[in-house]
Amino acid sequence: MRLLPIIPWGLLFLAVVLSVAACSSGPVSTGPGGIESPSVYHEPPANSVPPPSQPATPAEWHPEEIDFDYDEMKEDVRIQLDEEPQLHSPIRTVVGNTPQSYSFFFREPMDRASVEAAVRQHVKDTSQIHYVEPSLAFHWVHDRQLRLLVTLARQPDLNQASPEYWLSAAGAKTQKGRVIADNLDFRAVAAVPSQIWQVSLDGAQLKKVSGFPAPYMVSTILDNERRYLLMYRYKQYCECDAHHIPLYAIYDLDKKSLTRYPFELTVNYRGEGTFVADRRGFFYDQPQKGVSVPESEWAVPVSVKGFVHGASFSLDRGFLLLAVGTVEQSKDLDLVRVNLETGAQTRLPGAVKGTIPTSEADGMTLPVTFMDDGSYATFIMRKSADSLREVRQRYDWKTEKVIPWNPPVAEDSWAGYNQSDDGKYQMYFNGGLYQGKTKIGELDRSGVWVPDTHLLAYVKWQEGKAGSPATQSLHIFDADLRQERVILEELPIGFGMVGASQDGKWLLVHSERDLAN
């Protein structure tokens, strides 16, 4: 079974499906029962986050012993990032640009001097392009556990490739004189984490509202209150087009806390009929026995008969709509409605007409997705497995029936859309901006609607002039006035939209650069 990762609506049928994000085997930092524990990161207030030029010093670093099951070790050494224990050797991954704390776990008691010498020798290897030698601070807990603080000598240049360093204990000796293996290294690419900013609708006020220590990326805003964000970071790093396995977390904008989950999260579920729906707006597979899951008052166990080919939340998060059939079934699925308060289920046999869509990028089967506006939940199938022509339908909450849906989009183009809160305007990703059946403009922007307004915010890309780098700009289109205005200009590539605050006063954006300067 696999869950489908979160993908932008506008790229639904071009999505590349990521591999299952399973926890790696082997000994780990453990909680009760020997299972890796999820963790919660609480930030200091945004204005108290020290800038990169003021890193923590070794004198302020007081590591404690980490519980570890040494008897289960099969490798000579395990190098683990303390901030995220799921990232461990052998690996090449992205870490933050601030001082990073690592733990070395050894299968046998070690000769401490030989370990430190080996680590220093490997970290001096700057023969590869972009490799740097950071400063190191060693703290031995005992002869089988070493804690290491790594600090960059200078901060990454955002206009160049990120610096990389190499941690390895290869060549070190055990207390019995045996030399340990040389293929269990931790290669860290140090990057400046992208942060979330609030931008006023006139662009005059900018405020950083996050302080991520690690390079997490925003997938989507989950809830109608615009409080929770689905975040992810990749385990493996390579400058290639390979499918990467992500690690997932939920960020609370109110508490400024990051809660890590030890498995994959998605806003559109596909898999076995037993799973968990968290009413903040995401799903995950039923956890295996012994796996520690973050506590959540919104998590609801769900069980339906059959294989779920797609599940989505209703707009108010009170119901689920599911497309259900057998595992092998590819068309004409049952539509199941689940009441998350009472558990009651209603099934409409064969109501989801058409063939399940697949990704144009790699042929992977996509989840059937229900897009609910409170009155209707639209969903899209295909005429056949080898056709891009769509079968467009919607579930009417009032009549509890499935009826045809005829959006103003070519039949062989994806009809996904995003609409204003009152439903007056629709932004079709492949059709432009509409007011009902009347086309307003050719805005080729996915964008986000500002809550309780008719303002659409989006980012534009500008080609650089005379050899200067390309830039981006932040715009707002007033659908009532049919007017566009620029809020911010000369923004670096990598700037992007996240959403808008519930009160409609702020846009939420992300950037790895300091927007206030």
N, C-alpha and C positions, 0 to 999 in steps of 0.2 A: 504494500500500500504506500502511496505517496501523496503528500499534500502539494498543491500548486502554490508557488510563491506569489507574492504580491507583485502585480505589474500595472503600470499606468493604463487607464481605460483606452487612451488613444493608441496604444500599442498592443492591444489585446491579442490580435491575430498575428502579430509579429513577435510575440513574446518568446524568449528562449527559456525553457523550463529548467530550473536549477535542480541539481541532484538532491537527494534526501539529506537533510542536515542532521545526521546522527552523531551522537557523542562518540568520540574515539574510544577504542578499547584500551585496556591497560590501567595501571594504578593512577589515581588522581587525588587531588585534595578532596577530602571526603567529609560528608556530614553523617548523620546517623545511618547505620546500615551499610556504610561503605559506599554510598551513592553520592556523586558529585552534587553539591548543594547550589541552587541558584542564589544569586546575590543581588543586593540592592545598593546602588551607588547614590548617595545623597550629596549634592553639590553645596558648596557655600553660596551665599548670595552672589549674583552675577557681578556686582561691583567689587567683590572681595577676591575674585579669582586672580591669582598672581599672574602677571604677564609672563611670556616665555623667557624674557630677559631676567626673571627673578626665580629661578628654579629652586626647589628644595635642596638643601645641602646635606651631605652625609651625616652631619651632626644632628639633623632633625629627623633622621631616618632610624626608627627603632623597631626592627622586624622581630616578630615572635615566631616560635616554632609552628610549622604547619603539620597537622596530623597526616600521616602518609603510611600506606600499607607496603612496606619494603619487601615483605615476603612474597608478594605477587609480581615483583619486578622480573622481567625477562631480559631487559636491556641493561647495559652497564650504568647508564646515566639518563635521567630525564630532566630536561630544561623546560621550565614552565613560567609563563608570564603570570605574575601574581594577580594583576588586575583582571585577567580573564583566563582561569585555569584550563579551559578547553583549548587554549592555544599552547601547544607544547611540542618539543622536538620529536621527530625531525620535521621541520616546517620552514617555510619562507612566508612571512606574513607582515601585515602593516600594524605598526604600533604608534603611540602618540609621540609628540616631539618633546614633551617634558620628561624629567627623569623617570625611568622605568625600573621597577623592582622585579627581579627574577629569582626563582628557586631552582637549585640543582639538587636532585635526589640521586643518591648513589646506591647501587646494589650491595656494595661492600664498603667497609670503613676505608677512608682514603688518606693518603699522604697529603696533608693540606698544602704544603709548600709546592708540591708538584702540580696540584690542581690549579693553584693561583698562577703558577708559571705558564701552564698550558693555556689557560684562559687569556692571559695577557699576550701570549704569543699569537694566538689566532686573531684576536681583536686588532692586532697591529697589521694584519694582512690587508692592505689597501691597494693591492695590485689590480683589483677589479674596478671598473669605472663606477663612480659614485660611492665607493666604499670609504668609510671614515673611521677614525680611531676615537672612540669616546673615552671619557674618564670612568674609572671603575672604583667602587667601594665594596670591600668584601666583609661579610659577617658570617662566621661559622656558628651554627646552632649546636652541631656536634659533628662527628667525623663522617656522617652520612647525609648531612643536610647543610648546604651552603646557600646563603642569601646574597644576592648581588644587585647593587644599584648602579645603573648605567645612565650617564649624563652626557648629552651631546656637547662638544666643545663650542659649536656655533649652531644657530637655528637654521632650519631648511629655507632655501631661497624658493619662493613660490613660483618663480619664473623658470626654475630648472628642475631636473629630476630629483626625487626625494633621496636623501642620503641613506645608506644601508650599512649595518654593522653585523659582525659574525661572532656568535657565541658558541664555543665548543670547549670540551674538556679532553678532546682526543690527545693521547700521549701522556696523560696523567697516570700516576701509579697508585695502586691500592696499597694498603699497609703490608700486604704480603708480597708486593713487588710486581704484580701483574699490571701490564699496560692495557688501558681500556680502549674500546673500539673507537673508530674515527668517523662513523657515519650518522651520528646522532646530534646534529647541530641545530641551532636556532638562528635563522637569518632574519633580521628585523629591518624592515623598511620604515624609516621614521617620517611621519607625515603630520602636517598641521591639521587638527580636526576641524571639520566644518561646524560652525555654530549657528544657532537659530536667532534671528533678529526680528524685532517688531519695527515696522515702518508705518508712520502715520500716512493717511490717504493723500496728504499734500507733499509727502516726502521730506518734510521739515524736521521730523523727529525720528531718530533711530536709537534703538535700545537693544543690547544683547540680552537674551533671556535664557541662555544655556551656557554651560561651561564644561562641555564634554572633554574628558581627559583622553579619550580614544576616538579613532576615526569611524564613528558611526554615521550612517546615512539615513535620511528620512524617507520612509516608504509612503506613508499616507497619514492623514488625520483620521482617527477612528470614530469618534463619537460626535453627536450633534452639539455637545457643549464645547467642542474644540479644546478639550483638555488633554486627551491621550494621543500620543503619536506612536506608530509602529516604526521601529528602528531596526537596522541590521548592519552588520559588518562582515567582511569576508574572512574565512579562515586562511585560505591559501592566496598567495599573491603571485601573479606572473603577468608580464607585459604581452598578453596573448588573448585569443578569443575563447579560451577554454571555459567550460562551465564551472563556476566557483560555488563552493558550499558556504552559505551564510550562517551567522549566529544572530539570533533575534533577541530583541528587548522591547519593553514598553516604557516610554518616557512620559512622566507626569509633569505638565507645564506648571501646575499650581504648586506642587511640592518640590519641583526641580529634582526629581529622583528618577533613576534609571533602573528598572527591574529586568534582570536577565532571565531568559527562559532556556532550558537545556534541550529544546527541540524546536521544530519548525512551526511558525505561526503564519496564518493566511487570512485574508478577508473573504475568500471564496474557497470553500472546502470541497475536496473530492477524495473519496476513500470509503472505508468500511462504514457500516451503518451505526457503529458505536463510536462517538467522539465527544468533544467538549466544545460548547459555544460560550465564549465570554462576552457578556452583553455590552461590554465597552466597544465591541465591534470586530472580534477576531475569533478564529477557530484553531484547534489543534487536535491531533489524534489522541485517542485514549492512552494516557501514559502507561508504560509498562510497570509492572509491580516493582516497588522499591525506588522508583524515580521520584525525586523530591520536586514538587511543583510549587511555585509561589502562591501564597494564599490570595484568594480573590473572592469577594462577596458576590461578584457578578458571574462566576463560572457555573454553567449549567450542564450536567451530563445529558446527552441526547442519545436515544436509541430508536432507530427505525428499521423496518424489515426491508432488506435489499441492499444493493450497493448504491452509494450516493454519487451521482455523476455531477453534482453541483449543489451547493447550499449557500444562501445569502441571507442577511438579516433584513427585516422590514425596516422602514425608515425610523420608527420609534423604538426599535430593538426589542419589541415585545413578541415577535414571531420570527420563525424561519420559513423560507420557501426552499424546497428541495426538488431536484429532478432525480428520480429513483428508478432503478431497474435491476437487472442482473449484471454481473461483472462484465459479461461478454456483450451485453446489449448496447447498440450504438444509435438507435433511433426510437422515436415514439415512446418516450418515458412517462412514468407517472409523476404527477405534481403532488407533493405532500406539503401540507401546512402544519407547522408545529407551534403550539402556544407555549412559550417559554415559562409562563407563570404556572399553568396548570398541567402541562405535559400533554394536553389533548392533541390528537392528530386527525387531520382530514385528508383523504386521498382522492385525487381525480385520475383514474386510470387512463393512461395513454394521452393525457392532455398536453404534454410537451411534444408537439409534433415536429418532425424533421430529424436530421442527422446531427449528432454531436460535432461541434467544430473542432478543428485541429489547427495547430500553429503553422503558419506559412513558412516560418523560419526553419523548423526542424521536424515537423510532422507530429509532434507530441499532442496527445489529446488534451484539450482545455476543459476547465470546469464550465458547466452551464451556469451562467451568471444572471441573477435577477436584480434589476436596477429599479428601486422603489422610490416613488415620490410621495407616498402617502395615500394616493388614490388608485394608482396603477403600478404594477411591477412588470416592467418590460423584460423580455428575454429573447435571445436570438439563437436559432438553429440554422442548419444549411439544408438545401434541397437534396443533396446527396453527398457521399464521401469525396467525390472528385469534382465538386462544384463549389464556387465561391458565392453563388446566389443564396440569399438568406431567406429563411422562414421567420417572419417577425410577428410576435404575439405579445400579449400582456395579460396579466391576471388582474381582474377587477375585484377590489376588496369589498365593494358594496354588494355585488351580485354573486361573488365567489365563483365566478366563471372565467374561463380563458377566452379571449376575443382577439380578432385580428388587429394588427397595429401597422399603420401605413405612414412611416416618417418620410420626409422629403429628401431621401438619400437614394442614390442609385442602388438597384437590387444586388449588385455584385460588389458593393462597398460596405464596409462595416458601418452600422447605423448607431454606434454609441454616441451618447450626448451627455451634456452637463447643463442643468437648468437653474434659473433663479429660484429662490425659496418659494415664491408664490406661483411658480410655474408659468409666468407670463412669457419668458424668453428661454429659448433653448439654443445651446451652442453645440452643433453637430460637428464632430471631429473631422468628418469627411463631407460636410455639406455647408458649413458656414453658420451664421447667426440668424435665427428665425424668431418671429413672434407668431406662434401658432403655425399657420401654413404660409405666412408672409415672410419672404427673405429680406433681411435687413442689410446684410453685407457679407463680404467674402473673407471675414476674419479667419485666418488660418491659424488659430491659437487654441490650445486646449484651455488654459487659463483657469481661474477660480472665481466664483461669484462671491462678492462680499455679502454676508448674511443680511437679510431683510432689505436689500437694495437691488438696483438694476445695474450695478457696477461690476464689470468683468475685468479682473486684473491678470496680466500676463507679461511675459518677458520676450523681448525681441533681440535678435542677434544682428550686430553691425560689422561689416567687413572693415578691417583696419586700412588706413590710408597711408600711402608713402612709406610702406615698410613697417608701420606701427602695428601692434597686435590687435586682433579683433576684440570687440567689447560687446557688452549687453546693456539693455536699458529696460526699466520697469515702467509699464504703461497701465492706464485705466481707461476703459471704454464705457461711456455712459450710454446705455441702450435707449433710454428715453429721449435724450437730446441728440443721439447719434453723433457724439463727439468723443474724440480720443485726446488724452493728455499724457505727457511724459512726467513721471514722478522722479525717477533717478536715471542719470546717464553715466556713461563711461565706467560701467561696472565690469569687473573681470569675468572672463569665462569661468564657469563653475558656479556662478550665482544662480539661484533658482527659487521658484515659488514653492511654498509649503501649504499655505492656506490663508485664512483670515480669522480674526478673533470673533467670538460669539456676539459681542456688542457692536461689531461692524466698524470699529474705530481704527483697527490696526491690520496691516497685512503681515503675514508671517513668511519670512524668506530664510534661506540658508546661504552661508558664504564662509569660505575658509580665510577670508581676509577681514581686516577690521574696517567695517563700513563707516564707523564714526570718525575715522581719520582719513 
